[in-house]
Amino acid sequence: MKEHIAACVQIAVEPNNINYNIDKCCTWLEKAVKEYEAELVVFPETITTGFTPNMPIEAFYDMLKPIPGAHTEKIQKLAKELNTHVIFPLYERGENGIILNSSILIDDQGEILGNYRKTHPFPTERLGGGGWTTPGEDTVVVETKLGKIGMIICYDGDFPELSRVLALKGAEIITRPSALLRSYEIWEMVNKARAYDNHVYFLACNAVGPDAAKNYYFGHSMIVSPIAQVIALARGGEEIIAEKLNPDPIKYVSYGTKSPMIFDHLEDRNVKAYKEILQEGKSSFEPSRRISYR
């Protein structure tokens, strides 16, 4: 990984007004590059529409476009003009009525290097819960000029196995665009844990403001270091956070000290103890309601 400045652009959408939201993203992308010198910019989950469409699935599907396409071309062109990398999350029109919650990685030449489809849709967005999203099945780590970038989306962060797979595939940075519907404590804890579990930088960009269903998002986007230090933290409104990422981040066990770090969570795993991990299961405790995954 090379030293570079990474940024999270925390902005609110006008629900389901796709062209307006794309133009707003372009304005804020320019701001992130010109004012913060950002070389990698992450936007919140489903930034072109907001998280919950609050309309029949057929009508929502008709609004969407394939990737690449009309909903990505402006941001691709601008990424090339600004010579920056962008994580741009949006709903994607798949084949035969399928809607995917996607996050694309655009490089500094305007090319889409990766398209990650959310593998763990939140219960309310899953088809089995009356929602609209079909889960993806592939993990994505992209080699870029800046480093190896792994991609997840929001609820994916609750599943340690997914981030661990990305780290084992070489990810040095994991991006987590989100529209989080839980508490700040959960948000902070999970972001720190996934960064520390895997010794990766964690770029977690959360939505602010309402979506079409009047779900309100609290922001507090953060950049977390591989030793679980929050090195940049947003507030509850629209703003940009940015920080320079050090390419040699785990020499010391904590920040502000020269005490050496002498462990590596990936290397120190006792994999023989994990032989039962790849099986379905459920908690011994009952939630209020169980929602089918598909």
N, C-alpha and C positions, 0 to 999 in steps of 0.2 A: 504494500500500500504506500502511495506517496502522500506527503503532507498536503492537505488541502482544506479549504473552508467549506463546511457543510451547513445547510440552513433548512429550517422548517418554516413554511409560510402558512400561518394560521389565519384563515379568512372564512367568512360566512358566505353561504350561497343564497341566491334568490331561487327558492325551490322550483325545480323542473324547468327553469329558464336556461336552457343549455347554452345558447349562443352568448347570452349575457355573462354567464359564469365563465365561459372560455375566455372572453375578452377581459374579464376581471383577473383571471389567472395570468394572462399575458402582462397586464399592468403590474401586478405584484411580482412576477418573475423578473421583470426589468428592474424593479426596485431592489430585489434581493441581490442581483448581480452588481448593480451600479453602486448601491450604498453599503453592501456588506461584502462584496467581492466573492460571492458564493460560487463555488464550482460544482456543487451538488445541491439541488433544491428539491425538497419533498413537500407535496401538498397533502391535505387531508383526504380521507376515504370518500369516494363517490363525489368528487368535487364539481362535476358538471351538473348534478341534479339535486344533491342532498341524499341522505341515506334511505329514508322511507318515501317511496313515490306517492303513496296514498291515492292510488287509482287502479282500475282493473289491469291485470297483468298484460292483457292483449294491447291495451292502449299504451302502456308503458313501453312494451316491446316495439311498437310502431315508432316511438320517439327516438329510439336508439340506432346506432350505426355500428358496422363491423370495425375491427381494429386490424390494420390502420384504415383511416377513412376520414370523413368530414369532421369528426369530433377530435381528431388528433393532429390534423395537418397544421393548424395555426401554431400550436405549441411546439411542434417539431421544427417548423421554420424559424421560430424565435429562438429556440435552443441553439440552433446553428448560428444565427446572427450574434447571439450573446456568448457563444463558445462555452456553454455550460451543459451539465447533465441534469436531467429532470426525472423525478418520480411523479407520474401523473396518473392518479387513480380515477376510474370512471366505470359506469356500467357498460357492458359490451353486448351488442346484439350477436348472438350465436345463431346456429342453424335450427330450423324447425321450432321456432318459438322459445328457444333457450336464452335465458338472460344470465350473464356471468358478471360477478363482482370482480373487476380486474384492476391491476396496477401495472403500468408500463414503465420501462426504463428507456429514456431517450438520451442518446449520447450528444456530445458537443458538435457532431456533424448532422444532427437532426434525425439520425437513424434510430429505429426502435430495436434495441438489443435484447430486450426481454419482455415477456408478457406473462405475468403471474395471475392465475385465477384463484380466488379465495377458496381454500380447501376446507375451512370450517365456518360456513355461514352461521350467523347468529340465529337462535331459534325463531325469532320473528320474521327473518328474511327467507328461511328455508321453505321450500314448497310444502313439506309436511306440516309446517306451522301456519299455513295459509299465506305464505310469502311468495317470493318471485325469483329467488336465486337458485341456480343449479351449482353444486360445488365442483371445483376443479380437483384434479388428482395429482398434479405434477409439482415438484419442488423446483425452485428457480434460483440459481446463483449465476451472476453475470460478471465476467471479467471485463473491467473497464480500464481506462487510463488512470483512474484514481485508485483503483483497488478492486477486490472481489466483493460484489454487493449481493446479499441475499434478500429476498423479498417475501414479506408476509403482509396480512391486512387485519387490523383490529382484533377480533375474537381469536384469530390464529395465535395471538400472543399468549393466550391462556394455556396452550398446549406445549409443554417443554420439549416434547419429542421433535416437533417441527423445526424449531430454532436449532436444536442440536443437530439435526440432519444437515441444515444449511451450514453450520459451523464445520461439520465433518467434511462437507464438500468444498471447504476452503473459504467460506465467507469471512471477511474482516469487518464488514458493516452489515447490519440488518436494518431494513427500512420497515416501519410499521405505520402507514397511514391509517387513520382511525376516525370513527364516529362513535365514541364510547358512551354506552348507556349505563355505566356502573359508577362507583364512587371514585373520587380522586385517590384515596388510599390504595384501592385495587390497581388503578392506573400506574401509580408510582411504583408500587411493589413489583408488579409484573415486569415493567420496563427495566428496573434495576436487576431483577432476578435473571431475566433472559440475557442481559448484557454480561452479568457476572458468571452465570452458569457456563457461558461459552467463550468468555474473553473476547467479545466483539463490541464494536461501537453500535449503539442502538439509537436510531433516529425515529422518534415516535411523534408524529404530527397529528394532532387531534382537531376535530371540527369545533366550531363555535356557532352560536345562533341556532335558529330552528330549521327543521326540515318541513316537508309538506304535511306531515302528521303532527306537527307541533311538538316534536321531541326537541328539547333544548340541550345543546352540547356545551361543555365547560372549558374547552381549550386546554391550557396548561401543557402545551407541547413541550417535549424535552429531548435533549441529547445526552445520552448516558455513556460513560467511558467503559472500557473493558474491566475496570476494577470497581464498577458500580457507582462512580461519582457522577452526579448530575452537573454537567459542565455548561448547560444552557437551559433556561426554563422560561416559558411564556406565562402570561397572565390569562385572564378570562376573555379578552377581547381580540380584535384583529391586530396582529403584529407578527414580526419576523424575529426569529432567534437564529443565531449563527455562532459557530465556534470552529477554530482550527483543530483538525484531528492529527494527533501525533502518531507517526507510523511505528513507534516503538513504545507501546503503552503499558506493558506489564512487567517492567523491570523492578518496580517498587510495590510493596504490598498495600500501601494506602497513599493518599495524596498528602503532600506536605512533609513527607518523610523520605529518607534514603534507606530505610529498612528493606532489604532485598526480598523480592517475591521468589519463592522456591518451589512453586507448584504450578501445574497446568491441568485444568479440569478435564480437558479432552484426553490428554495422555494418561492421566491418573485414573481413568475409569477402569473398574474391574468388570469387564464385559461378560465374564462368565456368570455374574450374578443377575444378568438382565435377560436370561433366556426366555422368560415368560412375559416379556413386555408386549410382544406383538399378538395380542388377543383382545377381543372385544370385552367390555365390562361395563359396570355401572356402580355408582356410589352405594355404600351400605345405607345411606340416609336418603330419604325421599324429598325431592323438590316439590313445589306446589303443583307442577304439572310437567309431564314428560312429553316432548315434542319429537316426532319421528325425524331422523336425520335427513331422509330424502322425501 
